[in-house]
Amino acid sequence: MVKNSPKFVYRKVNYYLGKATDLSKKSPHVLRHTFATHMLNNGATLESIKKLLGHVDLSATQIYTHNSFAQIKSIYNQSHPRGVN
């Protein structure tokens, strides 16, 4: 098997994610999605994430990003007049 083939990479990522997590979905795409979400939750802008992921259109980047409930709550508390400051 060619070591830089997509199938080889998929199998390696699936194998090592299987050792680290019990997620049912294990793939390079999951790592990409997790990377984008962590970047966003830690203050990166969508524009910078877009560039890092190599997207042309910002709407493609928004699909990868999911704010956690804690992050949304934190933004609410910092931004809304009735939030806990």
PyMOL Python script that loads the backbone (N, CA, C, O; Angstrom):
from pymol import cmd

cmd.read_pdbstr("""\
ATOM      1  N   MET A   1       0.847  -1.179   0.000  1.00  0.00           N
ATOM      2  CA  MET A   1       0.000   0.000   0.000  1.00  0.00           C
ATOM      3  C   MET A   1       0.897   1.248   0.000  1.00  0.00           C
ATOM      4  O   MET A   1       1.883   1.307   0.734  1.00  0.00           O
ATOM      5  N   VAL A   2       0.562   2.203  -0.795  1.00  0.00           N
ATOM      6  CA  VAL A   2       1.316   3.452  -0.884  1.00  0.00           C
ATOM      7  C   VAL A   2       1.056   4.281   0.371  1.00  0.00           C
ATOM      8  O   VAL A   2      -0.096   4.509   0.740  1.00  0.00           O
ATOM      9  N   LYS A   3       2.136   4.735   1.030  1.00  0.00           N
ATOM     10  CA  LYS A   3       2.012   5.390   2.323  1.00  0.00           C
ATOM     11  C   LYS A   3       1.398   6.778   2.260  1.00  0.00           C
ATOM     12  O   LYS A   3       0.995   7.300   3.300  1.00  0.00           O
ATOM     13  N   ASN A   4       1.309   7.390   1.114  1.00  0.00           N
ATOM     14  CA  ASN A   4       0.678   8.705   1.032  1.00  0.00           C
ATOM     15  C   ASN A   4      -0.671   8.653   0.328  1.00  0.00           C
ATOM     16  O   ASN A   4      -1.210   9.690  -0.059  1.00  0.00           O
ATOM     17  N   SER A   5      -1.211   7.465   0.162  1.00  0.00           N
ATOM     18  CA  SER A   5      -2.513   7.341  -0.483  1.00  0.00           C
ATOM     19  C   SER A   5      -3.615   7.729   0.500  1.00  0.00           C
ATOM     20  O   SER A   5      -3.445   7.567   1.708  1.00  0.00           O
ATOM     21  N   PRO A   6      -4.740   8.236   0.002  1.00  0.00           N
ATOM     22  CA  PRO A   6      -5.853   8.594   0.889  1.00  0.00           C
ATOM     23  C   PRO A   6      -6.331   7.421   1.748  1.00  0.00           C
ATOM     24  O   PRO A   6      -6.687   7.612   2.911  1.00  0.00           O
ATOM     25  N   LYS A   7      -6.341   6.236   1.197  1.00  0.00           N
ATOM     26  CA  LYS A   7      -6.796   5.058   1.937  1.00  0.00           C
ATOM     27  C   LYS A   7      -5.849   4.754   3.105  1.00  0.00           C
ATOM     28  O   LYS A   7      -6.300   4.413   4.199  1.00  0.00           O
ATOM     29  N   PHE A   8      -4.550   4.876   2.875  1.00  0.00           N
ATOM     30  CA  PHE A   8      -3.556   4.652   3.923  1.00  0.00           C
ATOM     31  C   PHE A   8      -3.746   5.655   5.054  1.00  0.00           C
ATOM     32  O   PHE A   8      -3.772   5.279   6.226  1.00  0.00           O
ATOM     33  N   VAL A   9      -3.879   6.931   4.701  1.00  0.00           N
ATOM     34  CA  VAL A   9      -4.067   7.986   5.702  1.00  0.00           C
ATOM     35  C   VAL A   9      -5.352   7.737   6.488  1.00  0.00           C
ATOM     36  O   VAL A   9      -5.358   7.836   7.715  1.00  0.00           O
ATOM     37  N   TYR A  10      -6.432   7.417   5.794  1.00  0.00           N
ATOM     38  CA  TYR A  10      -7.709   7.155   6.465  1.00  0.00           C
ATOM     39  C   TYR A  10      -7.557   6.017   7.478  1.00  0.00           C
ATOM     40  O   TYR A  10      -8.015   6.132   8.614  1.00  0.00           O
ATOM     41  N   ARG A  11      -6.922   4.935   7.073  1.00  0.00           N
ATOM     42  CA  ARG A  11      -6.760   3.790   7.980  1.00  0.00           C
ATOM     43  C   ARG A  11      -5.918   4.139   9.203  1.00  0.00           C
ATOM     44  O   ARG A  11      -6.247   3.740  10.319  1.00  0.00           O
ATOM     45  N   LYS A  12      -4.832   4.884   8.995  1.00  0.00           N
ATOM     46  CA  LYS A  12      -3.973   5.279  10.123  1.00  0.00           C
ATOM     47  C   LYS A  12      -4.721   6.189  11.092  1.00  0.00           C
ATOM     48  O   LYS A  12      -4.665   5.985  12.305  1.00  0.00           O
ATOM     49  N   VAL A  13      -5.419   7.190  10.563  1.00  0.00           N
ATOM     50  CA  VAL A  13      -6.175   8.103  11.423  1.00  0.00           C
ATOM     51  C   VAL A  13      -7.253   7.337  12.169  1.00  0.00           C
ATOM     52  O   VAL A  13      -7.433   7.535  13.370  1.00  0.00           O
ATOM     53  N   ASN A  14      -7.964   6.476  11.483  1.00  0.00           N
ATOM     54  CA  ASN A  14      -9.009   5.671  12.114  1.00  0.00           C
ATOM     55  C   ASN A  14      -8.417   4.809  13.224  1.00  0.00           C
ATOM     56  O   ASN A  14      -8.999   4.708  14.304  1.00  0.00           O
ATOM     57  N   TYR A  15      -7.275   4.194  12.974  1.00  0.00           N
ATOM     58  CA  TYR A  15      -6.618   3.335  13.963  1.00  0.00           C
ATOM     59  C   TYR A  15      -6.252   4.129  15.221  1.00  0.00           C
ATOM     60  O   TYR A  15      -6.591   3.719  16.331  1.00  0.00           O
ATOM     61  N   TYR A  16      -5.570   5.248  15.054  1.00  0.00           N
ATOM     62  CA  TYR A  16      -5.100   6.015  16.208  1.00  0.00           C
ATOM     63  C   TYR A  16      -6.237   6.733  16.934  1.00  0.00           C
ATOM     64  O   TYR A  16      -6.191   6.870  18.156  1.00  0.00           O
ATOM     65  N   LEU A  17      -7.242   7.186  16.216  1.00  0.00           N
ATOM     66  CA  LEU A  17      -8.412   7.762  16.896  1.00  0.00           C
ATOM     67  C   LEU A  17      -9.131   6.692  17.703  1.00  0.00           C
ATOM     68  O   LEU A  17      -9.667   6.976  18.774  1.00  0.00           O
ATOM     69  N   GLY A  18      -9.146   5.466  17.197  1.00  0.00           N
ATOM     70  CA  GLY A  18      -9.749   4.352  17.925  1.00  0.00           C
ATOM     71  C   GLY A  18      -9.056   4.087  19.253  1.00  0.00           C
ATOM     72  O   GLY A  18      -9.688   3.615  20.198  1.00  0.00           O
ATOM     73  N   LYS A  19      -7.773   4.384  19.333  1.00  0.00           N
ATOM     74  CA  LYS A  19      -7.026   4.221  20.580  1.00  0.00           C
ATOM     75  C   LYS A  19      -7.280   5.374  21.552  1.00  0.00           C
ATOM     76  O   LYS A  19      -7.087   5.224  22.758  1.00  0.00           O
ATOM     77  N   ALA A  20      -7.713   6.526  21.026  1.00  0.00           N
ATOM     78  CA  ALA A  20      -7.860   7.726  21.852  1.00  0.00           C
ATOM     79  C   ALA A  20      -9.301   8.069  22.199  1.00  0.00           C
ATOM     80  O   ALA A  20      -9.540   8.830  23.137  1.00  0.00           O
ATOM     81  N   THR A  21     -10.264   7.529  21.467  1.00  0.00           N
ATOM     82  CA  THR A  21     -11.655   7.916  21.678  1.00  0.00           C
ATOM     83  C   THR A  21     -12.584   6.760  21.348  1.00  0.00           C
ATOM     84  O   THR A  21     -12.202   5.805  20.672  1.00  0.00           O
ATOM     85  N   ASP A  22     -13.800   6.865  21.834  1.00  0.00           N
ATOM     86  CA  ASP A  22     -14.805   5.863  21.484  1.00  0.00           C
ATOM     87  C   ASP A  22     -15.839   6.439  20.507  1.00  0.00           C
ATOM     88  O   ASP A  22     -16.934   5.893  20.370  1.00  0.00           O
ATOM     89  N   LEU A  23     -15.495   7.526  19.839  1.00  0.00           N
ATOM     90  CA  LEU A  23     -16.382   8.104  18.828  1.00  0.00           C
ATOM     91  C   LEU A  23     -16.697   7.066  17.756  1.00  0.00           C
ATOM     92  O   LEU A  23     -15.846   6.251  17.400  1.00  0.00           O
ATOM     93  N   SER A  24     -17.912   7.102  17.253  1.00  0.00           N
ATOM     94  CA  SER A  24     -18.261   6.154  16.191  1.00  0.00           C
ATOM     95  C   SER A  24     -17.661   6.584  14.853  1.00  0.00           C
ATOM     96  O   SER A  24     -17.300   5.739  14.035  1.00  0.00           O
ATOM     97  N   LYS A  25     -17.556   7.886  14.632  1.00  0.00           N
ATOM     98  CA  LYS A  25     -16.956   8.391  13.391  1.00  0.00           C
ATOM     99  C   LYS A  25     -15.497   8.729  13.652  1.00  0.00           C
ATOM    100  O   LYS A  25     -15.179   9.543  14.518  1.00  0.00           O
ATOM    101  N   LYS A  26     -14.620   8.098  12.895  1.00  0.00           N
ATOM    102  CA  LYS A  26     -13.187   8.348  13.022  1.00  0.00           C
ATOM    103  C   LYS A  26     -12.628   8.516  11.611  1.00  0.00           C
ATOM    104  O   LYS A  26     -12.629   7.571  10.822  1.00  0.00           O
ATOM    105  N   SER A  27     -12.153   9.713  11.298  1.00  0.00           N
ATOM    106  CA  SER A  27     -11.621   9.968   9.968  1.00  0.00           C
ATOM    107  C   SER A  27     -10.789  11.245   9.976  1.00  0.00           C
ATOM    108  O   SER A  27     -10.857  12.022  10.929  1.00  0.00           O
ATOM    109  N   PRO A  28     -10.006  11.470   8.925  1.00  0.00           N
ATOM    110  CA  PRO A  28      -9.288  12.743   8.815  1.00  0.00           C
ATOM    111  C   PRO A  28     -10.243  13.940   8.846  1.00  0.00           C
ATOM    112  O   PRO A  28      -9.891  15.009   9.343  1.00  0.00           O
ATOM    113  N   HIS A  29     -11.435  13.755   8.321  1.00  0.00           N
ATOM    114  CA  HIS A  29     -12.425  14.834   8.327  1.00  0.00           C
ATOM    115  C   HIS A  29     -12.815  15.218   9.757  1.00  0.00           C
ATOM    116  O   HIS A  29     -13.012  16.398  10.048  1.00  0.00           O
ATOM    117  N   VAL A  30     -12.928  14.242  10.640  1.00  0.00           N
ATOM    118  CA  VAL A  30     -13.245  14.515  12.038  1.00  0.00           C
ATOM    119  C   VAL A  30     -12.140  15.360  12.670  1.00  0.00           C
ATOM    120  O   VAL A  30     -12.428  16.281  13.434  1.00  0.00           O
ATOM    121  N   LEU A  31     -10.876  15.055  12.358  1.00  0.00           N
ATOM    122  CA  LEU A  31      -9.763  15.857  12.874  1.00  0.00           C
ATOM    123  C   LEU A  31      -9.839  17.287  12.353  1.00  0.00           C
ATOM    124  O   LEU A  31      -9.613  18.236  13.104  1.00  0.00           O
ATOM    125  N   ARG A  32     -10.154  17.443  11.084  1.00  0.00           N
ATOM    126  CA  ARG A  32     -10.275  18.764  10.467  1.00  0.00           C
ATOM    127  C   ARG A  32     -11.393  19.562  11.132  1.00  0.00           C
ATOM    128  O   ARG A  32     -11.227  20.742  11.443  1.00  0.00           O
ATOM    129  N   HIS A  33     -12.516  18.914  11.342  1.00  0.00           N
ATOM    130  CA  HIS A  33     -13.676  19.535  11.983  1.00  0.00           C
ATOM    131  C   HIS A  33     -13.328  19.964  13.415  1.00  0.00           C
ATOM    132  O   HIS A  33     -13.648  21.077  13.834  1.00  0.00           O
ATOM    133  N   THR A  34     -12.673  19.071  14.152  1.00  0.00           N
ATOM    134  CA  THR A  34     -12.287  19.358  15.525  1.00  0.00           C
ATOM    135  C   THR A  34     -11.298  20.513  15.585  1.00  0.00           C
ATOM    136  O   THR A  34     -11.407  21.383  16.449  1.00  0.00           O
ATOM    137  N   PHE A  35     -10.337  20.524  14.674  1.00  0.00           N
ATOM    138  CA  PHE A  35      -9.358  21.614  14.592  1.00  0.00           C
ATOM    139  C   PHE A  35     -10.064  22.961  14.417  1.00  0.00           C
ATOM    140  O   PHE A  35      -9.775  23.918  15.135  1.00  0.00           O
ATOM    141  N   ALA A  36     -10.981  23.028  13.467  1.00  0.00           N
ATOM    142  CA  ALA A  36     -11.686  24.286  13.196  1.00  0.00           C
ATOM    143  C   ALA A  36     -12.520  24.723  14.398  1.00  0.00           C
ATOM    144  O   ALA A  36     -12.553  25.906  14.734  1.00  0.00           O
ATOM    145  N   THR A  37     -13.182  23.786  15.035  1.00  0.00           N
ATOM    146  CA  THR A  37     -14.016  24.110  16.194  1.00  0.00           C
ATOM    147  C   THR A  37     -13.162  24.615  17.354  1.00  0.00           C
ATOM    148  O   THR A  37     -13.513  25.609  17.989  1.00  0.00           O
ATOM    149  N   HIS A  38     -12.055  23.950  17.635  1.00  0.00           N
ATOM    150  CA  HIS A  38     -11.167  24.392  18.715  1.00  0.00           C
ATOM    151  C   HIS A  38     -10.577  25.764  18.419  1.00  0.00           C
ATOM    152  O   HIS A  38     -10.470  26.598  19.318  1.00  0.00           O
ATOM    153  N   MET A  39     -10.201  26.003  17.193  1.00  0.00           N
ATOM    154  CA  MET A  39      -9.664  27.318  16.818  1.00  0.00           C
ATOM    155  C   MET A  39     -10.704  28.406  17.080  1.00  0.00           C
ATOM    156  O   MET A  39     -10.387  29.440  17.670  1.00  0.00           O
ATOM    157  N   LEU A  40     -11.930  28.178  16.647  1.00  0.00           N
ATOM    158  CA  LEU A  40     -13.000  29.159  16.829  1.00  0.00           C
ATOM    159  C   LEU A  40     -13.290  29.372  18.311  1.00  0.00           C
ATOM    160  O   LEU A  40     -13.431  30.511  18.755  1.00  0.00           O
ATOM    161  N   ASN A  41     -13.380  28.303  19.070  1.00  0.00           N
ATOM    162  CA  ASN A  41     -13.688  28.404  20.500  1.00  0.00           C
ATOM    163  C   ASN A  41     -12.577  29.071  21.303  1.00  0.00           C
ATOM    164  O   ASN A  41     -12.799  29.516  22.429  1.00  0.00           O
ATOM    165  N   ASN A  42     -11.388  29.137  20.724  1.00  0.00           N
ATOM    166  CA  ASN A  42     -10.270  29.771  21.418  1.00  0.00           C
ATOM    167  C   ASN A  42      -9.894  31.121  20.818  1.00  0.00           C
ATOM    168  O   ASN A  42      -8.784  31.614  21.016  1.00  0.00           O
ATOM    169  N   GLY A  43     -10.834  31.710  20.082  1.00  0.00           N
ATOM    170  CA  GLY A  43     -10.669  33.094  19.657  1.00  0.00           C
ATOM    171  C   GLY A  43     -10.235  33.346  18.236  1.00  0.00           C
ATOM    172  O   GLY A  43     -10.125  34.506  17.837  1.00  0.00           O
ATOM    173  N   ALA A  44      -9.983  32.314  17.450  1.00  0.00           N
ATOM    174  CA  ALA A  44      -9.607  32.538  16.051  1.00  0.00           C
ATOM    175  C   ALA A  44     -10.816  33.067  15.276  1.00  0.00           C
ATOM    176  O   ALA A  44     -11.956  32.710  15.573  1.00  0.00           O
ATOM    177  N   THR A  45     -10.564  33.897  14.308  1.00  0.00           N
ATOM    178  CA  THR A  45     -11.644  34.425  13.476  1.00  0.00           C
ATOM    179  C   THR A  45     -12.001  33.412  12.391  1.00  0.00           C
ATOM    180  O   THR A  45     -11.182  32.575  12.012  1.00  0.00           O
ATOM    181  N   LEU A  46     -13.229  33.501  11.902  1.00  0.00           N
ATOM    182  CA  LEU A  46     -13.634  32.619  10.808  1.00  0.00           C
ATOM    183  C   LEU A  46     -12.753  32.835   9.584  1.00  0.00           C
ATOM    184  O   LEU A  46     -12.452  31.890   8.854  1.00  0.00           O
ATOM    185  N   GLU A  47     -12.344  34.069   9.363  1.00  0.00           N
ATOM    186  CA  GLU A  47     -11.488  34.369   8.212  1.00  0.00           C
ATOM    187  C   GLU A  47     -10.145  33.654   8.319  1.00  0.00           C
ATOM    188  O   GLU A  47      -9.654  33.113   7.329  1.00  0.00           O
ATOM    189  N   SER A  48      -9.548  33.648   9.505  1.00  0.00           N
ATOM    190  CA  SER A  48      -8.253  32.962   9.663  1.00  0.00           C
ATOM    191  C   SER A  48      -8.423  31.446   9.546  1.00  0.00           C
ATOM    192  O   SER A  48      -7.566  30.769   8.979  1.00  0.00           O
ATOM    193  N   ILE A  49      -9.517  30.915  10.075  1.00  0.00           N
ATOM    194  CA  ILE A  49      -9.783  29.469   9.958  1.00  0.00           C
ATOM    195  C   ILE A  49     -10.007  29.112   8.490  1.00  0.00           C
ATOM    196  O   ILE A  49      -9.536  28.080   8.011  1.00  0.00           O
ATOM    197  N   LYS A  50     -10.721  29.967   7.794  1.00  0.00           N
ATOM    198  CA  LYS A  50     -10.965  29.763   6.359  1.00  0.00           C
ATOM    199  C   LYS A  50      -9.639  29.617   5.611  1.00  0.00           C
ATOM    200  O   LYS A  50      -9.480  28.724   4.779  1.00  0.00           O
ATOM    201  N   LYS A  51      -8.699  30.495   5.914  1.00  0.00           N
ATOM    202  CA  LYS A  51      -7.395  30.449   5.248  1.00  0.00           C
ATOM    203  C   LYS A  51      -6.623  29.185   5.628  1.00  0.00           C
ATOM    204  O   LYS A  51      -6.009  28.550   4.771  1.00  0.00           O
ATOM    205  N   LEU A  52      -6.654  28.822   6.904  1.00  0.00           N
ATOM    206  CA  LEU A  52      -5.945  27.624   7.350  1.00  0.00           C
ATOM    207  C   LEU A  52      -6.504  26.353   6.711  1.00  0.00           C
ATOM    208  O   LEU A  52      -5.752  25.428   6.404  1.00  0.00           O
ATOM    209  N   LEU A  53      -7.817  26.310   6.511  1.00  0.00           N
ATOM    210  CA  LEU A  53      -8.444  25.138   5.913  1.00  0.00           C
ATOM    211  C   LEU A  53      -8.362  25.151   4.391  1.00  0.00           C
ATOM    212  O   LEU A  53      -8.640  24.140   3.745  1.00  0.00           O
ATOM    213  N   GLY A  54      -7.978  26.299   3.811  1.00  0.00           N
ATOM    214  CA  GLY A  54      -7.854  26.397   2.358  1.00  0.00           C
ATOM    215  C   GLY A  54      -9.168  26.586   1.634  1.00  0.00           C
ATOM    216  O   GLY A  54      -9.289  26.246   0.457  1.00  0.00           O
ATOM    217  N   HIS A  55     -10.154  27.126   2.329  1.00  0.00           N
ATOM    218  CA  HIS A  55     -11.438  27.373   1.695  1.00  0.00           C
ATOM    219  C   HIS A  55     -11.427  28.668   0.898  1.00  0.00           C
ATOM    220  O   HIS A  55     -10.737  29.621   1.261  1.00  0.00           O
ATOM    221  N   VAL A  56     -12.181  28.701  -0.172  1.00  0.00           N
ATOM    222  CA  VAL A  56     -12.344  29.916  -0.966  1.00  0.00           C
ATOM    223  C   VAL A  56     -13.513  30.723  -0.420  1.00  0.00           C
ATOM    224  O   VAL A  56     -13.447  31.950  -0.345  1.00  0.00           O
ATOM    225  N   ASP A  57     -14.576  30.033  -0.043  1.00  0.00           N
ATOM    226  CA  ASP A  57     -15.814  30.666   0.410  1.00  0.00           C
ATOM    227  C   ASP A  57     -15.977  30.491   1.922  1.00  0.00           C
ATOM    228  O   ASP A  57     -15.799  29.393   2.450  1.00  0.00           O
ATOM    229  N   LEU A  58     -16.312  31.570   2.602  1.00  0.00           N
ATOM    230  CA  LEU A  58     -16.483  31.534   4.054  1.00  0.00           C
ATOM    231  C   LEU A  58     -17.609  30.588   4.474  1.00  0.00           C
ATOM    232  O   LEU A  58     -17.547  29.996   5.551  1.00  0.00           O
ATOM    233  N   SER A  59     -18.623  30.444   3.644  1.00  0.00           N
ATOM    234  CA  SER A  59     -19.737  29.554   4.004  1.00  0.00           C
ATOM    235  C   SER A  59     -19.269  28.103   4.141  1.00  0.00           C
ATOM    236  O   SER A  59     -19.855  27.340   4.908  1.00  0.00           O
ATOM    237  N   ALA A  60     -18.227  27.714   3.413  1.00  0.00           N
ATOM    238  CA  ALA A  60     -17.686  26.363   3.547  1.00  0.00           C
ATOM    239  C   ALA A  60     -17.043  26.191   4.923  1.00  0.00           C
ATOM    240  O   ALA A  60     -17.103  25.107   5.502  1.00  0.00           O
ATOM    241  N   THR A  61     -16.436  27.243   5.444  1.00  0.00           N
ATOM    242  CA  THR A  61     -15.789  27.187   6.756  1.00  0.00           C
ATOM    243  C   THR A  61     -16.823  27.103   7.863  1.00  0.00           C
ATOM    244  O   THR A  61     -16.611  26.403   8.853  1.00  0.00           O
ATOM    245  N   GLN A  62     -17.920  27.794   7.715  1.00  0.00           N
ATOM    246  CA  GLN A  62     -18.942  27.815   8.761  1.00  0.00           C
ATOM    247  C   GLN A  62     -19.512  26.433   9.020  1.00  0.00           C
ATOM    248  O   GLN A  62     -19.980  26.164  10.126  1.00  0.00           O
ATOM    249  N   ILE A  63     -19.486  25.562   8.047  1.00  0.00           N
ATOM    250  CA  ILE A  63     -19.977  24.192   8.225  1.00  0.00           C
ATOM    251  C   ILE A  63     -19.123  23.441   9.243  1.00  0.00           C
ATOM    252  O   ILE A  63     -19.642  22.621  10.000  1.00  0.00           O
ATOM    253  N   TYR A  64     -17.824  23.710   9.267  1.00  0.00           N
ATOM    254  CA  TYR A  64     -16.902  23.015  10.156  1.00  0.00           C
ATOM    255  C   TYR A  64     -16.952  23.504  11.588  1.00  0.00           C
ATOM    256  O   TYR A  64     -16.512  22.796  12.495  1.00  0.00           O
ATOM    257  N   THR A  65     -17.464  24.667  11.807  1.00  0.00           N
ATOM    258  CA  THR A  65     -17.349  25.285  13.119  1.00  0.00           C
ATOM    259  C   THR A  65     -18.632  25.137  13.922  1.00  0.00           C
ATOM    260  O   THR A  65     -19.720  25.469  13.452  1.00  0.00           O
ATOM    261  N   HIS A  66     -18.488  24.641  15.121  1.00  0.00           N
ATOM    262  CA  HIS A  66     -19.616  24.492  16.040  1.00  0.00           C
ATOM    263  C   HIS A  66     -19.190  25.029  17.398  1.00  0.00           C
ATOM    264  O   HIS A  66     -18.266  24.513  18.028  1.00  0.00           O
ATOM    265  N   ASN A  67     -19.876  26.062  17.831  1.00  0.00           N
ATOM    266  CA  ASN A  67     -19.579  26.575  19.167  1.00  0.00           C
ATOM    267  C   ASN A  67     -20.158  25.635  20.210  1.00  0.00           C
ATOM    268  O   ASN A  67     -21.271  25.130  20.057  1.00  0.00           O
ATOM    269  N   SER A  68     -19.413  25.409  21.243  1.00  0.00           N
ATOM    270  CA  SER A  68     -19.929  24.611  22.341  1.00  0.00           C
ATOM    271  C   SER A  68     -20.922  25.461  23.131  1.00  0.00           C
ATOM    272  O   SER A  68     -20.889  26.690  23.067  1.00  0.00           O
ATOM    273  N   PHE A  69     -21.797  24.798  23.869  1.00  0.00           N
ATOM    274  CA  PHE A  69     -22.775  25.520  24.677  1.00  0.00           C
ATOM    275  C   PHE A  69     -22.066  26.425  25.675  1.00  0.00           C
ATOM    276  O   PHE A  69     -22.508  27.549  25.911  1.00  0.00           O
ATOM    277  N   ALA A  70     -20.979  25.955  26.259  1.00  0.00           N
ATOM    278  CA  ALA A  70     -20.225  26.764  27.227  1.00  0.00           C
ATOM    279  C   ALA A  70     -19.675  28.025  26.572  1.00  0.00           C
ATOM    280  O   ALA A  70     -19.691  29.096  27.179  1.00  0.00           O
ATOM    281  N   GLN A  71     -19.188  27.906  25.335  1.00  0.00           N
ATOM    282  CA  GLN A  71     -18.661  29.069  24.623  1.00  0.00           C
ATOM    283  C   GLN A  71     -19.780  30.077  24.337  1.00  0.00           C
ATOM    284  O   GLN A  71     -19.591  31.281  24.514  1.00  0.00           O
ATOM    285  N   ILE A  72     -20.925  29.595  23.902  1.00  0.00           N
ATOM    286  CA  ILE A  72     -22.064  30.474  23.626  1.00  0.00           C
ATOM    287  C   ILE A  72     -22.516  31.173  24.908  1.00  0.00           C
ATOM    288  O   ILE A  72     -22.806  32.369  24.899  1.00  0.00           O
ATOM    289  N   LYS A  73     -22.576  30.420  26.010  1.00  0.00           N
ATOM    290  CA  LYS A  73     -22.965  30.984  27.298  1.00  0.00           C
ATOM    291  C   LYS A  73     -21.972  32.054  27.744  1.00  0.00           C
ATOM    292  O   LYS A  73     -22.370  33.096  28.265  1.00  0.00           O
ATOM    293  N   SER A  74     -20.690  31.798  27.541  1.00  0.00           N
ATOM    294  CA  SER A  74     -19.660  32.761  27.907  1.00  0.00           C
ATOM    295  C   SER A  74     -19.796  34.057  27.102  1.00  0.00           C
ATOM    296  O   SER A  74     -19.676  35.150  27.655  1.00  0.00           O
ATOM    297  N   ILE A  75     -20.042  33.935  25.826  1.00  0.00           N
ATOM    298  CA  ILE A  75     -20.227  35.118  24.972  1.00  0.00           C
ATOM    299  C   ILE A  75     -21.461  35.889  25.411  1.00  0.00           C
ATOM    300  O   ILE A  75     -21.435  37.118  25.478  1.00  0.00           O
ATOM    301  N   TYR A  76     -22.537  35.180  25.709  1.00  0.00           N
ATOM    302  CA  TYR A  76     -23.762  35.824  26.188  1.00  0.00           C
ATOM    303  C   TYR A  76     -23.486  36.596  27.478  1.00  0.00           C
ATOM    304  O   TYR A  76     -23.866  37.759  27.614  1.00  0.00           O
ATOM    305  N   ASN A  77     -22.820  35.931  28.421  1.00  0.00           N
ATOM    306  CA  ASN A  77     -22.544  36.568  29.722  1.00  0.00           C
ATOM    307  C   ASN A  77     -21.653  37.802  29.572  1.00  0.00           C
ATOM    308  O   ASN A  77     -21.805  38.758  30.332  1.00  0.00           O
ATOM    309  N   GLN A  78     -20.753  37.802  28.634  1.00  0.00           N
ATOM    310  CA  GLN A  78     -19.867  38.936  28.418  1.00  0.00           C
ATOM    311  C   GLN A  78     -20.525  40.049  27.619  1.00  0.00           C
ATOM    312  O   GLN A  78     -20.170  41.217  27.780  1.00  0.00           O
ATOM    313  N   SER A  79     -21.471  39.708  26.765  1.00  0.00           N
ATOM    314  CA  SER A  79     -22.000  40.675  25.808  1.00  0.00           C
ATOM    315  C   SER A  79     -23.385  41.222  26.112  1.00  0.00           C
ATOM    316  O   SER A  79     -23.677  42.373  25.788  1.00  0.00           O
ATOM    317  N   HIS A  80     -24.228  40.430  26.720  1.00  0.00           N
ATOM    318  CA  HIS A  80     -25.621  40.838  26.946  1.00  0.00           C
ATOM    319  C   HIS A  80     -25.733  41.651  28.238  1.00  0.00           C
ATOM    320  O   HIS A  80     -25.089  41.321  29.234  1.00  0.00           O
ATOM    321  N   PRO A  81     -26.536  42.697  28.228  1.00  0.00           N
ATOM    322  CA  PRO A  81     -26.694  43.519  29.450  1.00  0.00           C
ATOM    323  C   PRO A  81     -27.132  42.725  30.677  1.00  0.00           C
ATOM    324  O   PRO A  81     -26.783  43.086  31.800  1.00  0.00           O
ATOM    325  N   ARG A  82     -27.881  41.663  30.481  1.00  0.00           N
ATOM    326  CA  ARG A  82     -28.326  40.844  31.620  1.00  0.00           C
ATOM    327  C   ARG A  82     -27.418  39.645  31.865  1.00  0.00           C
ATOM    328  O   ARG A  82     -27.722  38.798  32.705  1.00  0.00           O
ATOM    329  N   GLY A  83     -26.333  39.570  31.154  1.00  0.00           N
ATOM    330  CA  GLY A  83     -25.373  38.492  31.370  1.00  0.00           C
ATOM    331  C   GLY A  83     -24.626  38.696  32.674  1.00  0.00           C
ATOM    332  O   GLY A  83     -24.584  39.806  33.204  1.00  0.00           O
ATOM    333  N   VAL A  84     -24.045  37.641  33.188  1.00  0.00           N
ATOM    334  CA  VAL A  84     -23.274  37.715  34.432  1.00  0.00           C
ATOM    335  C   VAL A  84     -21.870  38.203  34.081  1.00  0.00           C
ATOM    336  O   VAL A  84     -21.128  37.524  33.371  1.00  0.00           O
ATOM    337  N   ASN A  85     -21.515  39.371  34.579  1.00  0.00           N
ATOM    338  CA  ASN A  85     -20.185  39.924  34.268  1.00  0.00           C
ATOM    339  C   ASN A  85     -19.234  39.712  35.394  1.00  0.00           C
ATOM    340  O   ASN A  85     -18.073  40.112  35.305  1.00  0.00           O
TER     341      ASN A  85
END
""", "prot")
cmd.dss("prot")
cmd.show_as("cartoon", "prot")
cmd.util.cbc("prot")
cmd.orient("prot")
